[in-house]
Amino acid sequence: MNHANSRLSARELAVSRGGRSIFSQISFAVASTELLAVTGANGAGKSTLLRAVAGLLPIASGTIRFDDARNSDATTSESAHYFGHLDGLKPALSVFDNLALWTRIAGKPGLSTLEALEKVELDHLDDLPAGYLSAGQRRRASLARLLVVRRPIWLLDEPTSALDARSEETFGALLAEHLAEGGLALAATHRPLPVASTATLALGAA
């Protein structure tokens, strides 16, 4: 994958939920190889921003735009992985079958299922029902979903949550590889990321 000429931007973005404004007048731009860290206190709207960019929440005003020189028809939602708090795994399916199902649904295959599981050190549990995984293992299985389907935009919501030190290093290596290959990422976080951010967007800052 090489999206060396892609760019994601938002201009004067506003989102409201339940009749209450979460944020307004938010603008940013992040290009290929760049990582934008989204910071702010609880309730500032970090998760809401990522979900809005992913197309999972409506925006009240403003614009979101994704430009990809290699695919002029690419939409933001079709080009983005949203890595949220929920693992998105079906408990009764094996780890392998969960990833295989995601590949069939999402298309644009990347690594094979076993290759992706090896990357997150879960290949020895490929036949185990996902419901038996620990919280950290489920998080790693969700990371593998980013690898079996290639998309240039990674939207990461507290990506190191539930990861131990070794798994956090693994995540850092995967993120660095994604950026080096021309991908871009937004990461909402309270903690330092294992990859240095290119810029920071502070929500709720005075």
Secondary structure, DSSP 4 states (H G I P E B T S, - for coil): ---TTEEEEEEEEEEEETTEEEEEEEEEEEETT-EEEEE-STTSSHHHHHHHHTTSS--SEEEEEEEETT-TT--HHHHEEEE-SS----TTSBHHHHHHHHHHHH-SB-S-HHHHHHHTT-GGGTTSBGGGS-HHHHHHHHHHHHHHB--SEEEEESTTTT--HHHHHHHHHHHHHHHHTT-EEEEE-SS--SS--SEEEETT--
